[in-house]
């Protein structure tokens, strides 16, 4: 083996070690999650707050405030008190919550529908249900891994001339 081969090998191993250390320092890529809540009832608000906290404190996800930059998963909640107006003594104890999952990217004209469901949340179960919905986000990410990979490699669309010019009024 020549000295040049040995030096090149040592240099290559050193470069690999430096790149690996940099990747570990940067940590794993966290998925952006945008949470949109239309929850006017107390249980729905408590649930939505718990979910945002879970996303914010997650190692896998990053809570974002909008869908205008980057790629990620949108989680859209709406809730209603299940008993308000029906059986007032039970009002505030349980909500029906709908969730729609979307995929968004600044490379797309809008969000792409991924899935939806409706579930019940009791006043003492927002944290437990939040964990289940966070697991569902993981499934959405896993099932759409190829979509996210393709989005990463697709250049952002450049606005066309027709998109940047103000409309002209007719004479």
C-alpha positions in Angstrom: 0.0 0.0 0.0 1.4 3.4 -0.9 1.8 6.3 1.5 -0.6 8.3 -0.7 -3.3 5.6 -0.2 -2.8 5.5 3.5 -3.0 9.3 3.8 -6.1 9.4 1.6 -7.7 6.7 3.7 -6.9 8.5 7.0 -8.2 11.8 5.5 -11.4 10.1 4.4 -12.0 8.5 7.8 -11.4 11.9 9.4 -13.9 13.6 7.1 -16.5 10.9 7.7 -16.0 11.3 11.5 -16.4 15.1 11.2 -19.5 14.8 9.1 -21.0 12.3 11.5 -20.3 14.4 14.5 -21.9 17.4 12.8 -25.0 15.4 12.0 -25.2 14.3 15.6 -24.8 17.9 16.8 -27.5 19.1 14.5 -29.8 16.3 15.8 -32.5 14.6 13.9 -34.7 16.5 11.5 -37.9 17.5 13.3 -41.2 17.6 11.3 -43.1 20.9 11.3 -46.6 20.7 12.7 -49.1 23.5 12.3 -52.0 23.3 14.7 -55.3 25.1 13.9 -58.0 25.1 16.6 -61.6 26.0 16.3 -62.6 24.9 19.7 -65.0 27.2 21.6 -66.0 24.7 24.3 -63.9 24.3 27.5 -63.0 20.6 26.9 -62.0 21.3 23.3 -59.8 24.2 24.3 -58.1 22.2 27.0 -57.5 19.3 24.5 -56.1 21.7 21.8 -53.8 23.3 24.4 -52.6 19.9 25.5 -51.9 18.9 21.9 -49.9 22.1 21.2 -47.9 21.5 24.3 -47.2 17.9 23.3 -46.0 19.0 19.9 -44.0 21.8 21.3 -42.2 19.5 23.8 -41.7 16.6 21.3 -38.3 15.5 20.0 -39.8 14.5 16.6 -42.0 17.6 15.9 -41.7 21.4 15.8 -44.8 23.5 16.5 -45.0 26.2 13.8 -47.4 29.2 13.6 -48.3 29.0 9.9 -48.0 27.0 6.8 -46.3 29.6 4.6 -42.7 28.4 4.9 -41.3 24.9 4.8 -43.0 21.5 4.7 -45.0 19.8 7.4 -48.3 18.4 8.7 -51.3 20.5 9.4 -53.6 19.4 12.2 -57.0 21.2 12.1 -59.3 20.8 15.1 -63.0 21.8 15.6 -65.0 20.8 18.6 -68.4 21.1 20.2 -69.7 20.3 23.7 -71.6 17.1 23.3 -74.3 17.9 25.9 -74.7 21.7 25.7 -78.3 22.5 24.9 -79.3 18.8 25.3 -78.6 17.9 28.9 -77.2 21.0 30.6 -76.1 19.2 33.8 -73.5 17.3 31.7 -72.4 20.3 29.7 -68.6 20.8 29.9 -67.9 17.1 30.5 -67.3 15.8 27.0 -66.6 17.2 23.5 -66.8 15.8 20.1 -63.6 16.8 18.3 -63.0 16.5 14.5 -59.5 16.5 13.2 -58.3 16.9 9.6 -54.7 16.1 8.8 -53.1 17.9 5.8 -49.6 18.1 4.3 -48.4 21.5 3.4 -45.4 23.0 1.6 -44.3 26.3 0.4 -43.9 24.5 -2.9 -47.6 23.7 -3.2 -50.5 26.0 -3.9 -52.3 24.9 -0.8 -52.6 22.1 1.7 -53.1 18.4 0.6 -55.8 16.5 2.5 -54.4 13.4 4.2 -57.0 12.1 6.6 -59.9 13.0 9.0 -61.7 11.6 12.0 -64.0 12.5 14.8 -63.5 11.4 18.4 -64.8 12.1 21.9 -62.7 13.7 24.6 -63.8 13.7 28.3 -62.9 16.6 30.6 -60.3 14.5 32.3 -58.7 12.9 29.2 -57.2 15.7 27.0 -53.6 14.5 27.6 -54.4 10.9 26.8 -56.2 11.8 23.6 -53.5 14.3 22.7 -51.0 11.4 22.8 -53.1 9.4 20.5 -53.5 12.2 18.0 -49.7 12.8 18.1 -49.3 9.1 17.3 -51.6 9.6 14.3 -49.4 12.5 13.1 -46.5 10.0 13.1 -48.6 7.7 11.0 -49.4 10.5 8.5 -45.7 11.3 8.3 -44.8 7.6 7.8 -47.4 7.0 5.2 -46.4 10.1 3.3 -42.6 9.8 3.6 -42.2 9.7 -0.2 -44.2 12.9 -0.5 -42.0 14.7 2.0 -38.9 13.3 0.3 -40.1 14.6 -3.1 -41.0 18.0 -1.7 -37.4 18.3 -0.3 -35.9 17.8 -3.7 -38.4 19.9 -5.7 -37.3 23.6 -6.1 -39.8 26.2 -4.9 -42.0 27.5 -7.7 -41.0 30.9 -9.1 -43.8 33.3 -9.6 -44.8 33.7 -13.3 -45.1 37.1 -14.9 -48.9 36.9 -14.8 -48.7 36.3 -11.0 -46.5 39.3 -10.3 -48.2 41.9 -12.5 -51.2 43.8 -11.2 -54.4 43.1 -13.2 -55.1 45.7 -15.9 -58.5 47.3 -16.1 -60.2 47.3 -19.4 -60.7 50.7 -21.2 
